[in-house]
Amino acid sequence: MKLGLLAVLAMSSVLAACTTGVAKNKISADMAGCKAVSKQEIAALFDRWNHSLKSGDAKQVVANYAPGSVLLPTISNKPRFTPEEKEDYFAHFLMHKPVGSIDLSHIQLGCNIAMDNGLYTFAYADGTKHSGRYTFTYVWDGKQWLISSHHSSLMPEKILGKK
């Protein structure tokens, strides 16, 4: 737990340092070696991930994650590091036929990295809805943006039985 928190704090510091002096909504290609990207492009990565959820295929979902990435999932206490561990998690999660929607998003851009933090809601096939907090960090691998870390947790009110 402490290691995960340290990783998120370190990533936040790196992103803050990388974005100093950079245009607010876009990283320009003028930064040597940096992939030009906009906040809208990073927001679209959730849509790509959500579309892979709708496929019902855990392998398609896991294809969004970079090698060496970490998944700290909502409905499992076990951190998932390997593709096989992530696939196992999503095989179970996909049984609910989840469809996600973003309620609030805060995107930060860096050089070949980006972070999307916010709130989302999942609607399940049985009609239930579950709201949570999320953090996706992304890395540019030279060809595409991939998830380097993904943390998700239920809203505290849900856990505490409050509204």
N, C-alpha and C positions, 0 to 999 in steps of 0.2 A: 504494500500500500504506500509506504513512504517512498519507495523507489519510483512508483508510478507518478506520485505527486511531484517528486523532484524532476522527472522527465517532462511533465507538463510545464512546470515553472521554468525549466531550462529552455524549452521550446518557445515559451512566451518571451523570454529574454532575447533569444536569438532573433525572433520575428521583430521585436521592438528595435533591436539594433540594425537589422537589415532594412527596415522601412524608414529610417531616419533620412530626411531629405528627399524622399521619393513621393511622386504624385499620389494623392490620397486613394484613388480608385483604380490605379493601373500601374503595373511594373513595366517599365519601358525596356525595349531590347538594347537601348544604349548602355545599360549596365552590362559590362563585359561578362559573357558567359551566362547571363540570366535569361530565362524564358520569359518573353513578354506575356503578361496575363492580366485579365481584368477580374474584378469581383464577380461580375456576371458569369464569367467562364468557370470560376471556382464554385459558384452557386449551382451551376449546371451539373457539377460532379455528384451532388446529392441526387439529382434526377436520374443520372446514369446508374447510381447504386440502387436507387429505389426501383428502377426499371428491371434491374437484375433480380431484385427480390420478387417482383411480380412474375418472373419466369418460373419460379418454384424450384430452380436448379441451384443447389448450394455451390457447385463449382463455378457457375457464372458469377455469383456474389463474391466468392473468394478471389476471382480474377481481378477485382478492383483493388486488392491489397498488395502492397509492395513486399518483396522478399524481406524478411526480418521485421515486418510490421507487428504491431500488437493490437489485439482486440480485447477491450475490457467491457464485456457485454452486460446488457440489462438484466437478463433473466438467467444468469449463471454466475456463480461465485468464482469460477475458474478463469483466470486470464488465458487467452488463446494466442500462442506465438507462431505455431507452424501452420502451413496451409491445411493439414489434416485436422488439427484442432479447431480451426475456424470453420472448416467444412462440417465437422461434427456439430458445432453450435448451430450453424445456419440450417442444417438438415432438420433439427428440432424446431427452431424458430419458424421456419417456412411452413410447418404444419398448420400454423395459425392463419396462413395466407395474408400476411401483413401488407398494408399499403400505408406508406409514410407520407406525412405532409409537414412542411416547415412552418412553425408558428412565429419564430423570431430567429434571425440570423445576424451574426456579427463576424465579418470576414476580415482577416488581416493578411496582407501580402508581403512576401519576402523574396529573396533571390532563390528561385527554384524550390521554394517551400511556400505553403499557405496554410492558414488555419481558419476553420469555420466552427464557431461556437454558437450554441443557441438552444432553442426549445423545439421539440417536435412531438407530433402525435401519430400513433399508429392505430389504424382501424383494422380489426381482425374480421375474418369471415363470419364469426358468430355474432357480430354486431357490437362487440365490446370495443372500447377505445382506451388507449393507454398513453398518457403524456409523460414526457421525460426531458432530461437535459442531455445535450450531446457535445462532443468535441471531435471533429475530424481534423487531422493534420494530413497534409498532402505533400508529396515530393514529386518533382519532375524527374523522370528517369532517362531523359533524352529522347523519348518517343511519346510518352503520355504521362498524365498526372495519375498517381496512385496513392492510395491511403497508406500513410506510414504509421498512424495510430488512430484508434477510434475508441472513445470512451462514451458510454451511455448509462444513464441511471434514471430510475423513476423519480418523479417529483416527490419531495419530502412529504407533502400533504397526503399523497396517496399511501405512503409508507406509514405515516402516523395516523391515518384514518381521518384526516381533517380535510376540509375543502377551502 
